[in-house]
Amino acid sequence: MSTTAASGGFSEKVLSVMDGVEYRRIDLLEEMQDIGRIRSEAYTIANLLTLDGQPLIDEVDFDSHAYVFGVYHEGILASTVRLHHVTPDHRVTTTFSIFPDELNAWLDDGKSLIDPVRLAANPEIMKEVPSLPYITLRLAIMAARHLGADYVIQLSTPQHAAFYKRVFLAREVAAPIIGGSFNIPLGLHATSSTDTDVAIHTRFPFFHSTLEERSALFDRARGRCFSQAVKPTARQKPDTIQGHAARKLADLDR
């Protein structure tokens, strides 16, 4: 069975789960407490950071290029991620505390990045919904397209590196090290938006989205405001994807 055929059945299962999912962009401190709690609980279990048990909320959550999201499954907060749109003129993301040279090299070359950090999930819901990482990180794929980023980067533990390589066609940029305030080794991977966009969306149709969904999640014309539920649109007719990844898909299926 080809990789594409095998991923088709899996994608349909993920799409079925997404029928009960809503995304919310969390802009205001009043709505950040539940996000902070799920982060704190998940990071304590993973020994990722040394925390005092309080909700993990910091000033970078409110940076002008940061987008904090809650992912709700059947009305319950299931996971969260903070996406940074890092540009040559706006170099703000926690990944600088570990890999400043690698990030600055991209930015000095005029590239822009989407950096998903503060990824956390409710462990009980994660047991029931193992596709939750795909559904949560779908936001990073949408952000790269909507904001025109050149790369989506990933901080990953050694055991999660294979996931990013397989799903996001990421390449390793830096080997795992312990740095910043983190307690465990983290490596750096990167996905080229230009080179992989078609391949990723073709292999995993649940990454598709409409302009309307992306605008609802990433446009800030109204400034920061109370969150609004946004339903995934992967089942709707997607935007046309331009690129040359058909050849890459053929190579992957050999």
Secondary structure, DSSP 4 states (H G I P E B T S, - for coil): --HHHHHHHHHHHHHHHHTTEEEEE--SGGGTHHHHHHHHHHHHHHT-B---SS----GGGG-TTEEEEEEEETTEEEEEEEEEEEBTTB---GGGGT-HHHHHHHHHTT--EEEEEEEEE-HHHHHH-TTHHHHHHHHHHHHHHHHT-SEEEEEE-GGGHHHHHHHH--EEEEEEE--TTBSS-EEEEEEEHHHHHHHHHHH-GGG---HHHHHHHH--TT-S-----B---TTSPPPPPPSSTHHHHHHHT-
